[in-house]
């Protein structure tokens, strides 16, 4: 129920009660205090102004900065990204600042995500965190059994991802204070770029009978993995400059951290460096990966020096050939997927199955649920539409249909496709090794 519905129902109840002609019973002072406090709490809880504002009125400078199509006109058009539509908006930054203060003061806040005329979502903001160049807000969608939202706020612009089992949206900056709210429900997945550093045999696929040493922990025992992100000039041009490219980096790193947290993995990504590298993309993903890994081939050799200087455990390259600019419910997790590989995870058992439990989950139930590391091959083979769930596989996490998103390593099921699947356990087992690839030295500039 929206806040407007709450208010309307309250007014209707008051008018109906007034028509009885009876005088209200007097309240004791203590009862007045209790009811007053309850009314104040309800008012605060139901209040949430709309986050997205119309583009108009906009100044001439804003018109020049934003793409000409759809500014100040109809809010729907075909999106070049692959979704059904997009809407041009401005963002009520005062609402973001307000809810950030609420979360810091009371642990929870609310935002009204007025996506379009037909979709109005209430976000319960549960946490806020500082990022290298701004801050993030994350939480759930009220009234949905499963639904995740991540927003990253910079001085220049905002990016956001909104995921539900039914539909997914992204908010991306277009320049000049104008943003696009995009439907990315049907956006195609990004191809896996592969492991972006030499394999570490010590992370290899374990036997299902191992003791998973080091996999135990608590929410207070989170291991930070230092990450260096570099991007090509093409990526920076696509994102309209360095500032908005840094926003994109902040956004995908925040999504990765929120995915770890929601999945129950005791891992976080610490962005220690982010900058452009003078490199022109090769003909395919494999070429770029090989050039990135080789420290003395004349391509991106400076990245190795920077990595050692910053003490980065992992390196991620954003390039045209590896889907670095793609949007969509799958691709916003592309960096999460690749970091999963760097930490010893593999795809789902239908694609890569052998032994161990470090797999993504591709379900075979009524709905074909697919987690971060999994491909959609099993869904396609069974003739079912895939439902991407932005979580790592775990038998202790449940999807929108209420079924587990993994199989315990102690399960008696040993079939190749349906055997043990617990990426979270593998992440927790490998986290200390990965975090010790390099000694931490500094933070992001």
BADOPA-541552 format. One record per residue (C-alpha): residue in three letters; x, y, z. Coordinates in steps of 0.001 Angstrom, whole numbers, plus 524288, in hexadecimal, padded with zeros to 5 digits. Example, Ala and Ser with C-alpha at 12.3 -4.5 7.8 and 13.67 -1.06 7.14 Angstrom:
2
ATOM | resn | xx | yy | zz
ATOM | ALA | 8300C | 7EE6C | 81E78
ATOM | SER | 83566 | 7FBDC | 81BE4
% end
This chain:
445
ATOM | resn | xx | yy | zz
ATOM | UNK | 80000 | 80000 | 80000
ATOM | UNK | 80587 | 80D20 | 7FC49
ATOM | UNK | 80667 | 8189D | 80580
ATOM | UNK | 7FB96 | 81F88 | 7FDF6
ATOM | UNK | 7F2CD | 813E4 | 8001B
ATOM | UNK | 7F5FA | 81425 | 80E94
ATOM | UNK | 7F237 | 82263 | 80FA9
ATOM | UNK | 7E5D4 | 820A1 | 807C9
ATOM | UNK | 7E15F | 8152C | 80FFD
ATOM | UNK | 7E3A0 | 81CCF | 81C6F
ATOM | UNK | 7DB79 | 82857 | 817C3
ATOM | UNK | 7D06E | 81F85 | 81354
ATOM | UNK | 7D02E | 818D3 | 82093
ATOM | UNK | 7CF6B | 825F3 | 8277C
ATOM | UNK | 7C40A | 82AB4 | 81F48
ATOM | UNK | 7BCA2 | 81E07 | 82111
ATOM | UNK | 7BE69 | 81E9C | 82FB9
ATOM | UNK | 7B9EF | 82CC3 | 83003
ATOM | UNK | 7AD06 | 8298D | 8298C
ATOM | UNK | 7A8A4 | 82133 | 83517
ATOM | UNK | 7A54F | 82D62 | 83CC8
ATOM | UNK | 7ABA3 | 8280D | 8490B
ATOM | UNK | 7B525 | 83011 | 850CE
ATOM | UNK | 7C2A9 | 82A1E | 851D1
ATOM | UNK | 7C623 | 8243B | 85EEB
ATOM | UNK | 7CFB5 | 82C45 | 866F3
ATOM | UNK | 7DD96 | 826E7 | 86726
ATOM | UNK | 7E673 | 82627 | 872D3
ATOM | UNK | 7F2BF | 82E75 | 871C3
ATOM | UNK | 7FB3D | 82246 | 870E9
ATOM | UNK | 7F2FA | 81D01 | 865CF
ATOM | UNK | 7F41A | 829FE | 85E8F
ATOM | UNK | 802EA | 8292A | 85F97
ATOM | UNK | 8033E | 81B42 | 85A8A
ATOM | UNK | 7FA0A | 81E08 | 84F41
ATOM | UNK | 80128 | 82A89 | 84BF4
ATOM | UNK | 80E22 | 82383 | 84B5F
ATOM | UNK | 80825 | 818D3 | 842FE
ATOM | UNK | 8025B | 822DA | 839B3
ATOM | UNK | 80F78 | 829C6 | 83891
ATOM | UNK | 8165C | 81CE3 | 835D5
ATOM | UNK | 80C4E | 8194F | 82B7E
ATOM | UNK | 80D92 | 826A8 | 82526
ATOM | UNK | 81C47 | 82577 | 82476
ATOM | UNK | 81B5F | 81795 | 81F50
ATOM | UNK | 8117E | 81AB1 | 814AD
ATOM | UNK | 81832 | 8271D | 81012
ATOM | UNK | 820C3 | 825BA | 80430
ATOM | UNK | 820FC | 82FE5 | 7F97A
ATOM | UNK | 8232A | 82BBF | 7EB6F
ATOM | UNK | 83151 | 829E8 | 7E784
ATOM | UNK | 82FC8 | 82C38 | 7D8F4
ATOM | UNK | 82B95 | 83983 | 7D3E2
ATOM | UNK | 8278F | 83DBC | 7C622
ATOM | UNK | 8325A | 842E2 | 7BD66
ATOM | UNK | 82AD5 | 84F70 | 7BB1A
ATOM | UNK | 82CE2 | 85A22 | 7BE91
ATOM | UNK | 83B04 | 85972 | 7BA21
ATOM | UNK | 84453 | 8644B | 7B6C0
ATOM | UNK | 84AD4 | 86603 | 7A998
ATOM | UNK | 8579A | 860A9 | 7AEF5
ATOM | UNK | 850F3 | 85428 | 7B368
ATOM | UNK | 84A3D | 8528D | 7A650
ATOM | UNK | 85733 | 85398 | 79F6E
ATOM | UNK | 85DC3 | 849D5 | 7A86C
ATOM | UNK | 8532B | 83F68 | 7A794
ATOM | UNK | 84FF3 | 8379E | 79B49
ATOM | UNK | 845C3 | 83E96 | 79340
ATOM | UNK | 83C4F | 83335 | 79244
ATOM | UNK | 8318A | 832C7 | 79C64
ATOM | UNK | 835CA | 83E94 | 7A46C
ATOM | UNK | 8298D | 8456D | 7A8F1
ATOM | UNK | 820F6 | 83C90 | 7A0AC
ATOM | UNK | 81A5E | 82F63 | 7A238
ATOM | UNK | 8214F | 826FA | 7AC30
ATOM | UNK | 82170 | 81A2D | 7A4C0
ATOM | UNK | 82992 | 815E8 | 7993D
ATOM | UNK | 830D5 | 809DD | 794A1
ATOM | UNK | 83D8C | 80867 | 79C0D
ATOM | UNK | 84A2A | 805C3 | 794DE
ATOM | UNK | 84E65 | 7FD97 | 7A085
ATOM | UNK | 844FE | 7F28D | 79DB2
ATOM | UNK | 83A2F | 7F515 | 7A783
ATOM | UNK | 82C55 | 7F900 | 7A43B
ATOM | UNK | 82CFC | 8077F | 7A713
ATOM | UNK | 83404 | 81277 | 7ADE4
ATOM | UNK | 82FB3 | 81ED5 | 7B4A8
ATOM | UNK | 83781 | 82B6D | 7B5D8
ATOM | UNK | 8371A | 83134 | 7C395
ATOM | UNK | 83DBF | 839C1 | 7CD6C
ATOM | UNK | 84113 | 83474 | 7DADC
ATOM | UNK | 83C44 | 83AAF | 7E782
ATOM | UNK | 8498B | 83B20 | 7EDFB
ATOM | UNK | 843CD | 8412C | 7FA42
ATOM | UNK | 83C1C | 8348C | 7FC1D
ATOM | UNK | 8488E | 82CA2 | 7FB48
ATOM | UNK | 84F1C | 8354B | 80569
ATOM | UNK | 84313 | 83474 | 80E26
ATOM | UNK | 84269 | 825B3 | 80DED
ATOM | UNK | 85102 | 82489 | 8102A
ATOM | UNK | 84F62 | 82C79 | 81C9E
ATOM | UNK | 843D9 | 823FB | 8209F
ATOM | UNK | 84BB1 | 81781 | 81F11
ATOM | UNK | 85736 | 81CFD | 826A2
ATOM | UNK | 84E2D | 821B5 | 83178
ATOM | UNK | 8446D | 8168D | 832AA
ATOM | UNK | 8498C | 80B5B | 82A5F
ATOM | UNK | 83EF2 | 80C15 | 8200E
ATOM | UNK | 838D9 | 81580 | 81656
ATOM | UNK | 82F92 | 815C4 | 80AC9
ATOM | UNK | 82FFF | 81A05 | 7FCA4
ATOM | UNK | 824DC | 81A59 | 7F2E8
ATOM | UNK | 829BD | 814E3 | 7E5F6
ATOM | UNK | 81FDC | 81A53 | 7DC58
ATOM | UNK | 8255C | 812DB | 7D0C5
ATOM | UNK | 81A44 | 816B2 | 7C797
ATOM | UNK | 80BB3 | 81921 | 7C795
ATOM | UNK | 80903 | 80AB0 | 7C9C1
ATOM | UNK | 813F1 | 806EB | 7D328
ATOM | UNK | 8156C | 80D10 | 7E086
ATOM | UNK | 81E6D | 805CE | 7E9E9
ATOM | UNK | 8213E | 80891 | 7F836
ATOM | UNK | 82F87 | 80644 | 7FB5F
ATOM | UNK | 8330B | 80340 | 80967
ATOM | UNK | 840EE | 8087B | 80A8A
ATOM | UNK | 84819 | 7FFDA | 81437
ATOM | UNK | 8562F | 80453 | 8131A
ATOM | UNK | 85ECF | 80F2A | 80E23
ATOM | UNK | 86D68 | 80EEC | 80BE5
ATOM | UNK | 877D1 | 81841 | 80750
ATOM | UNK | 87E21 | 81580 | 7FA28
ATOM | UNK | 88AC1 | 81B4C | 7F4C6
ATOM | UNK | 88395 | 826A3 | 7EE52
ATOM | UNK | 87610 | 826C8 | 7F478
ATOM | UNK | 86D1D | 81DA8 | 7FBF4
ATOM | UNK | 863FB | 8123A | 7F9B8
ATOM | UNK | 85658 | 80EDC | 7FE5B
ATOM | UNK | 85139 | 80103 | 7FDF5
ATOM | UNK | 84567 | 7F9AB | 8028E
ATOM | UNK | 83942 | 7F229 | 7FEE8
ATOM | UNK | 82C2A | 7F4D2 | 7F89A
ATOM | UNK | 820B1 | 7F503 | 801D9
ATOM | UNK | 81615 | 7EB32 | 7FF01
ATOM | UNK | 81F01 | 7E235 | 7F733
ATOM | UNK | 8242D | 7D580 | 7FCA5
ATOM | UNK | 83094 | 7D7F2 | 7F4C5
ATOM | UNK | 834ED | 7E4DB | 7EF18
ATOM | UNK | 841DD | 7EC36 | 7EF9F
ATOM | UNK | 845BA | 7FA4A | 7ED2F
ATOM | UNK | 85335 | 80080 | 7ECB9
ATOM | UNK | 85565 | 80F0B | 7EA74
ATOM | UNK | 8626B | 8160D | 7E972
ATOM | UNK | 86288 | 824C9 | 7EAEB
ATOM | UNK | 86D60 | 82DAB | 7E5EE
ATOM | UNK | 86DC8 | 83C87 | 7E5C3
ATOM | UNK | 86B8C | 83C4F | 7D70F
ATOM | UNK | 861C7 | 8314D | 7D53F
ATOM | UNK | 85B32 | 824F4 | 7DA48
ATOM | UNK | 85AD8 | 816BE | 7D5E3
ATOM | UNK | 8518C | 80C52 | 7DAD1
ATOM | UNK | 84D4C | 7FE52 | 7D8C4
ATOM | UNK | 83FAB | 7F9A6 | 7DC56
ATOM | UNK | 83D2A | 7EB10 | 7DBCA
ATOM | UNK | 830CD | 7E33A | 7DDFC
ATOM | UNK | 82D34 | 7D5AC | 7D8FD
ATOM | UNK | 8239F | 7DBF4 | 7CF84
ATOM | UNK | 82AF7 | 7E781 | 7CA04
ATOM | UNK | 83808 | 7EE6D | 7CB2A
ATOM | UNK | 83BEF | 7FC99 | 7C948
ATOM | UNK | 84846 | 804AF | 7C8DE
ATOM | UNK | 84A7A | 8131E | 7CAD4
ATOM | UNK | 85610 | 81883 | 7C33D
ATOM | UNK | 85AE6 | 82681 | 7C14A
ATOM | UNK | 859E0 | 82CFF | 7B405
ATOM | UNK | 86094 | 839CC | 7B799
ATOM | UNK | 85BC8 | 84737 | 7BB6D
ATOM | UNK | 85435 | 84202 | 7C71B
ATOM | UNK | 84B99 | 83977 | 7BE6F
ATOM | UNK | 84A97 | 82AE2 | 7C12E
ATOM | UNK | 84453 | 81F69 | 7BA2F
ATOM | UNK | 83BC8 | 81599 | 7C14D
ATOM | UNK | 83CAD | 8096E | 7B8D7
ATOM | UNK | 83512 | 7FCE0 | 7B87E
ATOM | UNK | 83FAE | 7F27A | 7B743
ATOM | UNK | 83767 | 7E693 | 7BA3E
ATOM | UNK | 83A06 | 7E043 | 7AD15
ATOM | UNK | 847BE | 7E562 | 7AAF5
ATOM | UNK | 850BC | 7DA90 | 7A627
ATOM | UNK | 85B30 | 7D53E | 7AF4C
ATOM | UNK | 86956 | 7D90E | 7AD95
ATOM | UNK | 8730C | 7CEC8 | 7A92C
ATOM | UNK | 87C33 | 7CA2C | 7B3D3
ATOM | UNK | 8894A | 7D0E9 | 7B229
ATOM | UNK | 890CC | 7C629 | 7B901
ATOM | UNK | 89A71 | 7C6E4 | 7C42F
ATOM | UNK | 8A1BB | 7D3CA | 7C3CE
ATOM | UNK | 8AE51 | 7CED0 | 7C9CB
ATOM | UNK | 8B5F6 | 7C203 | 7C9B7
ATOM | UNK | 8AF0B | 7B6D2 | 7D04F
ATOM | UNK | 8B297 | 7B3F7 | 7DE50
ATOM | UNK | 8B2E8 | 7A531 | 7DFC2
ATOM | UNK | 8B122 | 7A635 | 7EE76
ATOM | UNK | 8A333 | 7AB05 | 7EBFF
ATOM | UNK | 8A00F | 79F9B | 7E321
ATOM | UNK | 893CE | 7977B | 7E38F
ATOM | UNK | 89322 | 7907C | 7F087
ATOM | UNK | 88E81 | 78316 | 7F3AE
ATOM | UNK | 880D3 | 7833B | 7F970
ATOM | UNK | 885F5 | 77C0F | 80556
ATOM | UNK | 88FEE | 7866B | 80938
ATOM | UNK | 88E58 | 78D5B | 81625
ATOM | UNK | 88C7D | 79AD1 | 80FDF
ATOM | UNK | 896E2 | 7A001 | 81900
ATOM | UNK | 895C1 | 7AE9A | 81B2C
ATOM | UNK | 887E3 | 7AF65 | 81607
ATOM | UNK | 88215 | 7B2F5 | 82317
ATOM | UNK | 87FED | 7C0F9 | 82734
ATOM | UNK | 87621 | 7CB35 | 82B37
ATOM | UNK | 87117 | 7D81A | 82618
ATOM | UNK | 87BA9 | 7DE95 | 82E54
ATOM | UNK | 88633 | 7D645 | 82803
ATOM | UNK | 88617 | 7DB9B | 81A26
ATOM | UNK | 89283 | 7DA4D | 81226
ATOM | UNK | 895E8 | 7E5A2 | 80926
ATOM | UNK | 89B5A | 7E25B | 7FBC1
ATOM | UNK | 8A28E | 7EDD0 | 7F58A
ATOM | UNK | 89E84 | 7F0B3 | 7E78D
ATOM | UNK | 8A492 | 7F8E2 | 7DCC2
ATOM | UNK | 89B92 | 7FCB4 | 7D17D
ATOM | UNK | 8A11E | 8020F | 7C4CF
ATOM | UNK | 899D6 | 80624 | 7B8AC
ATOM | UNK | 89CDA | 80977 | 7AA9A
ATOM | UNK | 89B0D | 816C3 | 7A3F3
ATOM | UNK | 88F73 | 81107 | 79CBC
ATOM | UNK | 88896 | 80E35 | 7A99D
ATOM | UNK | 88B18 | 81BFC | 7AE99
ATOM | UNK | 8859D | 821D1 | 7A222
ATOM | UNK | 879A0 | 81933 | 7A328
ATOM | UNK | 87710 | 81DD3 | 7B104
ATOM | UNK | 878FD | 82C2C | 7AD57
ATOM | UNK | 88569 | 82EAE | 7B4CD
ATOM | UNK | 88D5B | 82ABD | 7C090
ATOM | UNK | 88397 | 82EEF | 7CAFE
ATOM | UNK | 8785B | 826B4 | 7C5C2
ATOM | UNK | 88182 | 81B3F | 7C344
ATOM | UNK | 88555 | 81BB8 | 7D198
ATOM | UNK | 876E0 | 81BCC | 7D506
ATOM | UNK | 8752E | 80F87 | 7CCE3
ATOM | UNK | 880A3 | 8090C | 7D3E4
ATOM | UNK | 87B33 | 80D11 | 7E128
ATOM | UNK | 86E01 | 80791 | 7DD45
ATOM | UNK | 87291 | 7FA2A | 7D8D6
ATOM | UNK | 87B8B | 7F8B1 | 7E49C
ATOM | UNK | 87041 | 7FC4C | 7EDB3
ATOM | UNK | 86796 | 7F243 | 7E6FD
ATOM | UNK | 87229 | 7E80E | 7E8D8
ATOM | UNK | 87341 | 7EAF7 | 7F75A
ATOM | UNK | 8649A | 7EAB6 | 7F93C
ATOM | UNK | 863F9 | 7DDB1 | 7F1F7
ATOM | UNK | 86E54 | 7D7E9 | 7FAF9
ATOM | UNK | 8670D | 7DCDE | 806E1
ATOM | UNK | 85994 | 7D82C | 802AC
ATOM | UNK | 85F18 | 7CAE7 | 7FF1D
ATOM | UNK | 86554 | 7C8CF | 80C65
ATOM | UNK | 87362 | 7C99E | 8078D
ATOM | UNK | 87CE9 | 7CFB4 | 81131
ATOM | UNK | 883F1 | 7D729 | 80668
ATOM | UNK | 8844F | 7E548 | 8021E
ATOM | UNK | 88B33 | 7EC3D | 7F709
ATOM | UNK | 893ED | 7F7AF | 7FA99
ATOM | UNK | 89650 | 80051 | 7EEC0
ATOM | UNK | 8A485 | 80491 | 7F02C
ATOM | UNK | 8A66A | 80A09 | 7E280
ATOM | UNK | 89E86 | 80E2A | 7D6A0
ATOM | UNK | 8A413 | 814C6 | 7CAA4
ATOM | UNK | 8A4F8 | 814D7 | 7BBE3
ATOM | UNK | 8AF35 | 80CCA | 7B4F4
ATOM | UNK | 8B3D3 | 8107B | 7A752
ATOM | UNK | 8AFE5 | 8043B | 7A020
ATOM | UNK | 8A81E | 801CA | 793C5
ATOM | UNK | 89FCA | 7F59C | 794A1
ATOM | UNK | 8A3AA | 7E96D | 78D1C
ATOM | UNK | 89B33 | 7E135 | 78451
ATOM | UNK | 89517 | 7D943 | 78F51
ATOM | UNK | 89477 | 7D6FB | 79DF1
ATOM | UNK | 89F50 | 7CCE1 | 79E19
ATOM | UNK | 8A8CC | 7D64E | 797B7
ATOM | UNK | 8A629 | 7E0B0 | 7A1FB
ATOM | UNK | 8A777 | 7D710 | 7AD37
ATOM | UNK | 8B44E | 7D1A2 | 7A847
ATOM | UNK | 8B9C3 | 7DF49 | 7A67C
ATOM | UNK | 8B540 | 7E34D | 7B40B
ATOM | UNK | 8BB78 | 7D76E | 7BA77
ATOM | UNK | 8C89D | 7D875 | 7B372
ATOM | UNK | 8D114 | 7E24A | 7BAD9
ATOM | UNK | 8DADD | 7E497 | 7AFC1
ATOM | UNK | 8D3EE | 7E3FB | 7A29D
ATOM | UNK | 8D2D4 | 7F297 | 7A090
ATOM | UNK | 8C42F | 7F2D0 | 7A373
ATOM | UNK | 8BF7B | 7F827 | 7B083
ATOM | UNK | 8CC76 | 7F4DA | 7B709
ATOM | UNK | 8CAC1 | 800A2 | 7BFE6
ATOM | UNK | 8BF00 | 7F9F5 | 7C633
ATOM | UNK | 8C814 | 7F000 | 7CC8D
ATOM | UNK | 8D072 | 7FAC5 | 7D266
ATOM | UNK | 8C444 | 801CD | 7D741
ATOM | UNK | 8BEDB | 7F53C | 7DCEA
ATOM | UNK | 8CB36 | 7F2C8 | 7E4D0
ATOM | UNK | 8CBE7 | 80104 | 7E911
ATOM | UNK | 8BDE4 | 800CD | 7EE1E
ATOM | UNK | 8BE49 | 7F2E8 | 7F335
ATOM | UNK | 8B26A | 7EEE5 | 7EB3A
ATOM | UNK | 8AEB2 | 7E0A1 | 7ECBD
ATOM | UNK | 8A658 | 7E0B6 | 7E062
ATOM | UNK | 8A5FB | 7E89A | 7D3C8
ATOM | UNK | 89A02 | 7EB09 | 7CB49
ATOM | UNK | 89A97 | 7F0DF | 7BDA5
ATOM | UNK | 88EF8 | 7F818 | 7B7EB
ATOM | UNK | 88FFB | 7F751 | 7A929
ATOM | UNK | 88700 | 7F766 | 79D7B
ATOM | UNK | 889DA | 7E924 | 79A69
ATOM | UNK | 88679 | 7E387 | 7A7CD
ATOM | UNK | 87933 | 7E992 | 7A9FF
ATOM | UNK | 87E60 | 7F439 | 7B2DE
ATOM | UNK | 87418 | 7FDE7 | 7AE40
ATOM | UNK | 86873 | 7F4E7 | 7AD2F
ATOM | UNK | 85C80 | 7F739 | 7B59C
ATOM | UNK | 85265 | 7ED8B | 7BA49
ATOM | UNK | 84E4A | 7E4A5 | 7C54F
ATOM | UNK | 85952 | 7DB45 | 7C1DE
ATOM | UNK | 863D6 | 7E4CD | 7BDF8
ATOM | UNK | 86365 | 7ED7D | 7C9E8
ATOM | UNK | 8687E | 7E14D | 7D089
ATOM | UNK | 87311 | 7DEF4 | 7C64A
ATOM | UNK | 87DC9 | 7E3B6 | 7CF69
ATOM | UNK | 877BE | 7DBB2 | 7DA6D
ATOM | UNK | 87829 | 7CFC2 | 7D1A8
ATOM | UNK | 88668 | 7D1F6 | 7CDEE
ATOM | UNK | 88A94 | 7D449 | 7DC08
ATOM | UNK | 883BE | 7C782 | 7DF24
ATOM | UNK | 88CBC | 7C0D4 | 7D54B
ATOM | UNK | 89897 | 7C77B | 7DB48
ATOM | UNK | 89480 | 7C1F2 | 7E86F
ATOM | UNK | 893A8 | 7B3FE | 7E393
ATOM | UNK | 885A3 | 7B2EF | 7DEA5
ATOM | UNK | 8814C | 7ACAE | 7D1EB
ATOM | UNK | 874D1 | 7AC86 | 7CA04
ATOM | UNK | 86947 | 7A39E | 7CCBE
ATOM | UNK | 86A12 | 794C0 | 7CC7B
ATOM | UNK | 8627A | 793BE | 7BFC6
ATOM | UNK | 86D76 | 79B40 | 7B8F6
ATOM | UNK | 879BB | 7982D | 7C0EC
ATOM | UNK | 875AD | 78D20 | 7C9E1
ATOM | UNK | 87FE9 | 783DD | 7CF23
ATOM | UNK | 881AA | 782F4 | 7DDE1
ATOM | UNK | 88258 | 78C49 | 7E94B
ATOM | UNK | 87828 | 79677 | 7ECD3
ATOM | UNK | 87D73 | 7A38C | 7E793
ATOM | UNK | 8729B | 7A4CC | 7DD7B
ATOM | UNK | 86812 | 7AE53 | 7D9F0
ATOM | UNK | 85A37 | 7A92D | 7DAC7
ATOM | UNK | 85168 | 7A6E9 | 7CF0C
ATOM | UNK | 844AF | 7A133 | 7D3D4
ATOM | UNK | 83BCE | 7971A | 7CDB1
ATOM | UNK | 82F3F | 79A3E | 7D4C7
ATOM | UNK | 822C9 | 7A0A1 | 7D01F
ATOM | UNK | 82AB8 | 7AD0E | 7CE0B
ATOM | UNK | 838BB | 7AC51 | 7C92C
ATOM | UNK | 83FB9 | 7B4B2 | 7D353
ATOM | UNK | 84DBA | 7B890 | 7CFFC
ATOM | UNK | 857AC | 7BE33 | 7D992
ATOM | UNK | 8635E | 7C712 | 7D710
ATOM | UNK | 86D20 | 7BCF3 | 7D21C
ATOM | UNK | 8638F | 7B4C7 | 7CA34
ATOM | UNK | 86074 | 7B4BE | 7BBBA
ATOM | UNK | 852E6 | 7B35A | 7B5EA
ATOM | UNK | 85605 | 7A712 | 7ADED
ATOM | UNK | 84E4D | 79E14 | 7B6CF
ATOM | UNK | 84270 | 7A6E8 | 7B61A
ATOM | UNK | 8430F | 7A742 | 7A75C
ATOM | UNK | 844B4 | 79884 | 7A670
ATOM | UNK | 83871 | 79685 | 7AE9F
ATOM | UNK | 830BD | 7A0BD | 7A724
ATOM | UNK | 82F37 | 7A998 | 7B306
ATOM | UNK | 83198 | 7B818 | 7B3D0
ATOM | UNK | 83CCC | 7BB3C | 7BD2B
ATOM | UNK | 83A57 | 7C33A | 7C963
ATOM | UNK | 846F7 | 7C9C0 | 7CD77
ATOM | UNK | 84898 | 7CB1F | 7DC33
ATOM | UNK | 853BA | 7D458 | 7E04D
ATOM | UNK | 85923 | 7CB5E | 7EAD3
ATOM | UNK | 86415 | 7C17E | 7EBA9
ATOM | UNK | 85F98 | 7B370 | 7ECA3
ATOM | UNK | 85D28 | 7AE09 | 7FA30
ATOM | UNK | 85417 | 7A3A2 | 7FFA8
ATOM | UNK | 850EF | 7AD6C | 80A8C
ATOM | UNK | 84BF3 | 7B812 | 80170
ATOM | UNK | 83EBE | 7B733 | 7FAE5
ATOM | UNK | 839FD | 7BC53 | 7EDE3
ATOM | UNK | 82D18 | 7C2F8 | 7EA87
ATOM | UNK | 8265D | 7B5C6 | 7E93C
ATOM | UNK | 82A69 | 7B1D1 | 7F6FF
ATOM | UNK | 833F2 | 7A751 | 7F29A
ATOM | UNK | 8423A | 7A6B3 | 7F719
ATOM | UNK | 84C1F | 7ACE1 | 7EDF6
ATOM | UNK | 85620 | 7A227 | 7F02F
ATOM | UNK | 858B2 | 79446 | 7F4A0
ATOM | UNK | 85FFC | 790EE | 80127
ATOM | UNK | 86D39 | 78A65 | 7FFD7
ATOM | UNK | 867E2 | 78017 | 80931
ATOM | UNK | 85C93 | 77CF4 | 8002E
ATOM | UNK | 85B30 | 76EF0 | 7FBB8
ATOM | UNK | 85886 | 7741E | 7EE1D
ATOM | UNK | 864CA | 771D1 | 7E648
ATOM | UNK | 85F73 | 772FF | 7D878
ATOM | UNK | 867FE | 77B57 | 7CFBC
ATOM | UNK | 85DB7 | 785D5 | 7CD82
ATOM | UNK | 85701 | 785C0 | 7DABF
ATOM | UNK | 86292 | 78358 | 7E3A4
ATOM | UNK | 867E9 | 78C44 | 7EE64
ATOM | UNK | 8670D | 79ABC | 7EB21
ATOM | UNK | 86B5C | 7A4B3 | 7F540
ATOM | UNK | 87306 | 7B04A | 7EFFC
ATOM | UNK | 8719E | 7B788 | 7FCE6
ATOM | UNK | 878AD | 7ACB8 | 8042A
ATOM | UNK | 883AF | 7AD39 | 7FA22
ATOM | UNK | 884AC | 7BC0A | 7FB17
ATOM | UNK | 885AE | 7BB53 | 809C6
ATOM | UNK | 88FAF | 7B068 | 808CE
ATOM | UNK | 89860 | 7B7DF | 7FF27
ATOM | UNK | 896E3 | 7C5E1 | 803FF
ATOM | UNK | 8A333 | 7C688 | 80C4F
ATOM | UNK | 8ABE0 | 7C113 | 8019C
ATOM | UNK | 8A6E9 | 7CAB4 | 7F78E
ATOM | UNK | 8A820 | 7D625 | 800F1
ATOM | UNK | 8B66B | 7D297 | 802EC
ATOM | UNK | 8BA6C | 7D2D5 | 7F49A
ATOM | UNK | 8BFF1 | 7E06C | 7F73A
ATOM | UNK | 8C271 | 7E81D | 8039C
ATOM | UNK | 8B8D9 | 7F37C | 804CE
ATOM | UNK | 8BF64 | 800AB | 80304
ATOM | UNK | 8B61F | 80BE4 | 7FFD5
ATOM | UNK | 8A872 | 8100C | 7FC2D
ATOM | UNK | 8A207 | 815A5 | 7F00E
ATOM | UNK | 8A5C7 | 8234E | 7EB8F
% end
